[in-house]
Amino acid sequence: MSWFRIFIDYFAIFVLPLMIVGLPLYGLIRGVKVYEEFVEGAKEGFRVAVMIIPYLVAILFAIGMFRASGAMDFLVETLEPVLGALGFPPEMLPMAIIRPLTGSGSAAVVAEMVAVFGEDSILVKMAGVMFGSTETTFYIIAVYFGAVNVKKTRHAVPAGLTADIFAMIFAVYLVQWLFGSA
C-alpha cells in the first residue's frame, strides 16, 4: 500500500506542471495557434460571465435573505429530530440546502463549519465530501441554461437533485463508516 501512496504523492507534484506545459505543447505539435485560441476562448468566457451575472446576483441575494432571516436556523431546529433519527447530523442541513444553489455559498458554509467545529471534525469531513461529490444544480440551471435561453429544463432539475440527495446521504454515511459517527 505504501508504494501506491508514494506514487500518488509524486503524481500530485507533477500533474499540474505537466498539464501546463503538455497541453500547449500538444497543440503546437498539431499545428494549433495556441495563444490565439487561448485569447479567443478568454473573450468568449468573458462574454458568458457578463451574461450570467444577473442570475448569479439573484441566487446569492436569495441565499443571503434566507440565512439572514433566521429561516435556516428555524429549519434546522424543526428538522433536528427527524434528521437525528435518520443518522444525518442536523449541522449538515445548511450544507445540504446551500450546495445545490451555489458553490461559493457552500464553500462559505464549509469555512464556517471549520471555524465552529475545527478542521479535523467529522462534520467538516462530511461537509468536504459533500462539497466534492455534489453539484450546484440550481446554479447550473439558472446560469448556464439561462445563458443559452433554455426555458424548459425538463428532467434536468429532478435528475440533478436526485443525484445531489443521494450523494449527500452517501457522503454522510461514508464518512461515518470511515471515521466513526458524529
C-alpha positions in Angstrom: 0.0 0.0 0.0 2.9 2.4 0.7 4.1 2.2 -2.9 0.7 3.4 -4.1 0.8 6.3 -1.6 4.3 7.2 -2.9 3.2 7.1 -6.5 0.2 9.3 -5.7 2.4 11.8 -3.9 4.8 12.1 -6.8 2.0 12.2 -9.4 0.3 15.0 -7.5 3.5 17.0 -7.6 4.0 16.7 -11.3 0.5 16.6 -12.8 -0.2 20.4 -12.8 3.2 21.3 -14.4 2.8 18.6 -16.9 -0.6 19.9 -17.9 0.6 23.5 -18.1 3.4 22.5 -20.4 2.0 19.4 -22.1 -1.4 20.8 -23.4 0.1 23.8 -25.2 2.9 21.7 -26.5 0.4 19.1 -27.8 -1.5 21.9 -29.5 1.7 23.3 -31.1 2.6 19.8 -32.4 -0.8 19.5 -34.0 -0.4 23.0 -35.7 -2.9 24.8 -33.5 -2.2 28.5 -32.9 -2.3 28.1 -29.1 -2.1 31.7 -28.0 -4.7 32.9 -30.5 -7.1 30.2 -29.5 -6.5 30.9 -25.8 -7.3 34.6 -26.3 -10.5 33.7 -28.3 -11.6 31.4 -25.5 -10.9 34.1 -22.9 -13.0 36.6 -24.9 -15.9 34.1 -25.1 -15.6 33.3 -21.4 -15.8 37.0 -20.5 -18.9 37.4 -22.7 -20.5 34.4 -20.9 -19.5 35.8 -17.5 -21.2 39.1 -18.2 -24.4 37.3 -19.4 -24.6 35.2 -16.2 -24.0 38.0 -13.6 -27.8 38.8 -13.1 -28.5 35.1 -12.4 -25.6 34.9 -10.0 -26.7 38.0 -8.1 -30.2 36.7 -7.8 -29.1 33.4 -6.4 -26.7 34.9 -3.9 -29.3 37.5 -2.8 -31.9 34.8 -2.2 -29.5 32.7 -0.1 -28.4 35.8 1.9 -32.0 36.6 2.7 -32.8 33.0 3.7 -29.9 32.8 6.1 -30.2 36.4 7.5 -34.0 36.0 8.2 -33.3 33.1 10.5 -35.2 30.7 8.3 -32.2 28.4 8.0 -31.9 28.1 11.8 -35.6 27.6 12.2 -35.5 24.8 9.5 -32.5 23.1 11.2 -34.2 23.2 14.6 -37.5 21.9 13.2 -35.9 19.0 11.3 -33.4 18.1 14.0 -35.5 15.2 15.5 -36.1 13.6 12.0 -32.5 14.1 10.8 -31.2 12.7 14.1 -33.3 9.6 13.8 -32.0 9.0 10.2 -28.4 9.4 11.3 -28.0 12.6 9.3 -26.4 15.2 11.6 -28.6 18.3 11.7 -25.4 20.5 11.4 -25.1 19.2 7.8 -28.5 20.6 6.8 -27.2 24.1 5.9 -24.7 22.5 3.6 -27.3 20.2 2.1 -29.6 23.2 1.3 -26.9 25.6 0.1 -24.8 23.3 -2.0 -27.3 22.8 -4.9 -27.7 26.6 -5.1 -24.1 27.9 -5.1 -20.5 26.7 -4.9 -19.2 29.8 -3.2 -22.0 29.8 -0.7 -21.4 26.2 0.2 -17.6 26.9 0.4 -18.6 29.6 2.9 -20.6 27.1 4.9 -17.6 24.7 5.0 -15.4 27.6 6.1 -17.9 28.5 8.8 -18.0 24.8 9.9 -14.2 24.7 10.2 -14.3 27.8 12.4 -17.0 26.3 14.6 -16.1 22.6 14.8 -12.3 22.6 13.8 -10.7 21.3 10.7 -10.4 17.7 12.0 -14.1 17.4 12.9 -16.1 14.6 11.4 -18.7 17.2 10.5 -16.2 19.1 8.4 -15.1 15.9 6.8 -18.7 15.2 5.9 -19.1 18.7 4.5 -15.9 18.3 2.5 -17.0 15.0 0.9 -20.5 16.5 0.3 -18.9 19.6 -1.3 -16.8 17.4 -3.6 -19.4 14.9 -4.6 -22.4 17.1 -5.3 -23.1 19.7 -7.9 -24.6 23.3 -7.8 -27.7 22.1 -9.6 -29.8 25.3 -9.4 -26.8 27.4 -10.2 -26.2 25.4 -13.4 -29.8 25.5 -14.4 -30.1 29.3 -13.7 -26.8 30.4 -15.1 -26.0 28.1 -18.0 -29.5 27.3 -19.2 -30.3 31.0 -18.8 -27.2 32.0 -20.8 -28.3 29.9 -23.8 -32.0 30.8 -23.3 -33.3 27.3 -22.4 -36.7 27.9 -20.9 -37.9 24.3 -20.3 -35.4 22.3 -18.3 -37.5 19.1 -18.5 -35.7 16.4 -16.4 -32.5 18.4 -15.6 -33.7 19.6 -12.2 -35.2 16.3 -10.9 -32.2 14.3 -12.2 -29.7 16.8 -10.7 -31.4 17.0 -7.3 -31.8 13.2 -7.1 -28.1 12.8 -7.7 -27.3 15.5 -5.2 -29.5 14.0 -2.5 -28.0 10.5 -2.9 -24.5 12.0 -2.9 -25.2 13.9 0.3 -26.6 10.9 2.1 -23.8 8.7 0.8 -21.2 11.4 1.9 -22.6 11.4 5.5 -22.7 7.6 5.8 -19.3 7.1 4.1 -17.5 9.5 6.5 -19.3 7.9 9.4 -18.2 4.5 8.3 -14.6 5.6 7.7 -14.1 7.9 10.7 -16.8 7.0 13.2 -20.1 8.6 13.9 -20.7 12.3 14.6 
